[in-house]
């Protein structure tokens, strides 16, 4: 796994040829049990690293298109799964908890629901008011440039999508944007998000 901007955050990735980008999974190492967000299937190297970090207690799946390796990792490491409440009736795997807007899932980790994406109530989580971890809606297919999921990829309502992302600008100390698809941002995240959203309706 790759070390990120904080000593308690790690990432592992898979290159997706049809999009020419990386898909990313994230690990937050914490007392009381580590948390994975949208975890990809583990290579043997990453599996060993995760064990060295203490395994995982929880997996957060941001939307039904990002189940990825969650079910298999949960079975292997004995962790529980949390998913988006808005998809509760149709989610493809069993979840132990359903997350909603404004919920403090764990100390320091707040849940937000994003609208207008390809699935209802897609989750994003904010860690310590400084680090956003998101799934499908907000992405970056070119380094230094944010973008939305495209309509041909399932975006349903660009206006609602932009409005839900604007709510995240309330985090004045937001610095890092950890994106499930594409390049991540590690500095000036709030400024970059605000500049990206400015021309959008």
N, C-alpha and C positions, 0 to 999 in steps of 0.2 A: 504494500500500500504506500501511497505517496503522502508525505507530511505536508500539511497545509499551513495557513498563516497563524494558527494557534497550535500549541503543543498537544492539545486534546482532540484535534480534528485530523482525520485521514480520509483519503479518497482512493478508489480503484476504478479503472476504466476499461472499456472495450471499444475498439475502433469499428464504426459502422460504415461499411463501404458505400452503401446506397445513398448515404447522406454526407459522406466525407467528414464526419465529426466523431467525437468520443461520446459514448454514454457513460455517465458517472454514477457511482454509488458512494455514500458517505458514512463515516463512522465517527461518533462522538464518544470519547472515552471519559467515563465519569464514575465517581463513587456511587454505589448503589446499583450499578449495572450499565453497561454500554448500550448505546442506541445506534441502530443502523437506519439510514433513510434511503429508500429505493435501491436496495442492494442488488447488484449484478451477481450472476453465478461466480463463485470463487475459484480462482486458479489455486493450485496446490501451494504456491508461494503466499498468496493472500490468505488462504485458509490457515496456514501456519502462523502468519503474522497476527491474524485476528485472535487466534488462541493465545499468543503471547501477550496480547493486549487485554486478555481477560474474557474473551468470547463476547456474547451479547445477551442482554436481557429483553430488549424490545426492538422490533422492526416497525418503522413507520412507512407505509406505502401511500404515496401522495394521490394516486389515481389508478384506476383499473388497468390502464395501459402500462403501468410501471410495476407490475407484480414481479417481473424479472425473476430473480432467484430467491424471493422471499420464502416461499413455502419450503423449499429444500433446506435453506439455511436455518429456518426455524426448527425444522425436524432434527437437524444435526446438532444445533447448539442449545436446543430447549428454550428458545426465546418466544415471547408472545408477539402478536401482530396487532397493530393499530391501523385502521383504514378510515377513509372519508365517510362521514355519516350520511352524506347525500347519496352515496352509492350502496347503502346498506342492503337494499333488497336485491341487488343484481351483482354484487361484488363476486369475482370468480374464485376467491379463496375465503376460508373462514378467518374471522378476526376476533380477537379477544376484547377489543375496545374500538369504539367509533368516535372520531374526533370532530369537533365543531368549532366554528368561528369564536375567537377570543378565549379559548380554553387554555389554561396553563397545564399542559400535559404532564410535564415534570418541572421541578424548580429550574427556572431560567429558560424554559422552552415553551414559547407561546404559539398557538395554532391559528392560522388564518385560512379561510375558504376563498378561493378565486373563482370568479364566474366567467362565463363566455367561452370557456375552453371546450375541448372535445368531450369532456365528462363533467357532470355537475359537481360543484363543491370541491374541485381539485384543491388539495392541501398545499400550503407552504408553511414552514415553521421558521421562527426567528429566535436565535440563540443569544441570550444576554443583551438584547436590544442592538446588537452589532453585526450579526451574521444571519443572512437569509439563506435558507435551503429550500429550493423550489423544484418542481417536477417537470411538467411539459410546457406550460403556457409561456413562461419567460425562458428564453434560450439565447444562445450566441453561436452562430455558425461561422463567424469570422472574428478573430481576436480583436477585442476592443469595441465590438459593435453588438448591442443588444437587439433582440427582435422578438416578435410574438410568433407563436405557432401559426403556420399558414392555413388559410381556408382549405386548401386541398389536403392538408394533414389533419383536418378536423376542427379547426377553429370555428365556433358557432356565432359569436357576437363580439367583434373587435371593440366596440364601444364599452360594453360591460366588462370585457377583459381589462381594458385600460383603466377603467374606473376602479376595479378591484385592486389593481396594482398600485394605483395612486394612494390607496389607504396605507400602504406600506411606507410612504414618505413621512408618516407621523413618527417614524423612528429616526430621530435627529442624529443619533450616533451610528447609524447603519454604515458599515464599511465594506463588508464582503458579501458578494452574491454568488452562492454556490449553486450552480445550475445542473440539473440532471442531464441536459443535452447540450453539448458544446463546451465552449470556453467559460471558465469561471472568472470572476472579478474579485480582486483581493484588496483594493484600495479605492477610496472615494466612491463606494457603491451607491450611496444615496444620491450623490451628485450625478452619477452616470444614469441612474434610473430616472431621475427627474428630467434630465436632458432628453432622454429617449421618449418619455411620455409627453413631453411638452407639446409636440405637434399633433398628437393623437386626440381624436374626439372621444 
